[in-house]
Structure formats: C-alpha cells, structure tokens
Amino acid sequence: MNYLAHSFLAFSDEQIVGQFLEDSIPNRDRYSYPLGMQQGITLHREIDTFTDADPEMQDAKKIFSPLVRLYAGAFVDVSMDYFLANSLSDDALKNHAEKVYKALRKYEEFLPERLLKMVDGMEKDNWLYNYKEDWGIKYSIQNVLNKAKYLEKDLDVFDLFLNNKPQLQKHFDVFFPKLLKFAEKINSEF
C-alpha cells in the first residue's frame, strides 16, 4: 500500500506519523519515537507483510511484472491508492487528506528533513486527494519511476495501469476489505 492506504489504516494522528516515518528512518531509531508513532511504524510493516503475501496482490503484481520486474509491487501499491481514493466520497477523501496533513504538521519536529520536504510537496499539490484522478496517479507512477534505480524513466507504466484498470479494481475490491480487518486486528493488539 502507498501513502493514502497507510494513512487511512492508521487509528490515531501519531500512528499516521509513524506510517510515514517507517520508510524514512533506520530501523534502529524506531524506538526513539513516542509510543503511538512506534505503533504506526509497526502497523506499516505488518500491512506491507500482509499485502506482499496476499494471493490477490500477487496476481495484481503479474500485471506490472513483465514491464517493471521487481518493482511491480510498488506500482500495485500506487494503483491501490487510486482505487481507495475513488471508493471514498469526495468529502470523506478531502477530510482524510486534511487530517493527514494536520497530523504531519502537528508532529513535524519528528520528521526527518527529507520527509518534511516531501510532506511540503504532498500538501501543496494535495497528493492524497488527487490520487482519485488519473493525472494524480500518473504523477505518482512517474515518481516511482524516477526513484527506481534500474528502470527507464519513460516506461509506459501509466498506460499499463489504464489498460488494466478493471482487473486492478477487482483485485482491490477483493483485497482491501481483508486488509482493513487485518489492520483493525493489529491495532486491537497494541
């Protein structure tokens, strides 16, 4: 899952921050954060492990694998944010995006500089809300391509997404309810 799904599956502002910290800090530093952020970091990892092991997501990766090989999972994650955004009402999506930006700003002293710069761009361009748009997901797909060390930057991953949208939607529809229940279970164990 990507930024929208991870933040959507958090159960507190501190967990939202932890969800974002997970990809930005060394593992050894995770226990130096407040408990709620530690829970968010743990929740992020559990979500990623659950997602990677799920047969539905394994099938979704097969759509992207021929073009992007080992990066297929990253493109599936971005795709799932598109379907999550479009499963929410416009007001719910706007409110969630605002909640996430407020939580990140509230705890910005905990954010590494690189993450803080990303949050600036994310908030300015309202990434979380704009995941619902084709152009918003195209932008996210290009970001993944730009960060990928071993991929050409002009691969037609977005066209692959568009051409397989109905199948990816089916994968989301089957998978996301399971993921939501899983996240609730993990949160109840904190």
Sequence and secondary structure as in RCSB ss.txt:
>XXXX:A:sequence
MNYLAHSFLAFSDEQIVGQFLEDSIPNRDRYSYPLGMQQGITLHREIDTFTDADPEMQDAKKIFSPLVRLYAGAF
VDVSMDYFLANSLSDDALKNHAEKVYKALRKYEEFLPERLLKMVDGMEKDNWLYNYKEDWGIKYSIQNVLNKAKY
LEKDLDVFDLFLNNKPQLQKHFDVFFPKLLKFAEKINSEF
>XXXX:A:secstr
  HHHHHHT SSHHHHHHHHHTTTS GGGGGGS HHHHHHHHHHHHHHHHHHH HHHHHHHHHHHHHHGGGHHHH
HHHHHHHHHHHHS HHHHHHHHHHHHHHHHHTGGGS HHHHHHHHHHHHHTHHHHTTSHHHHHHHHHHHHHH TT
S TT  HHHHHHHTHHHHHHHHHHHHHHHHHHHHHHHHT 
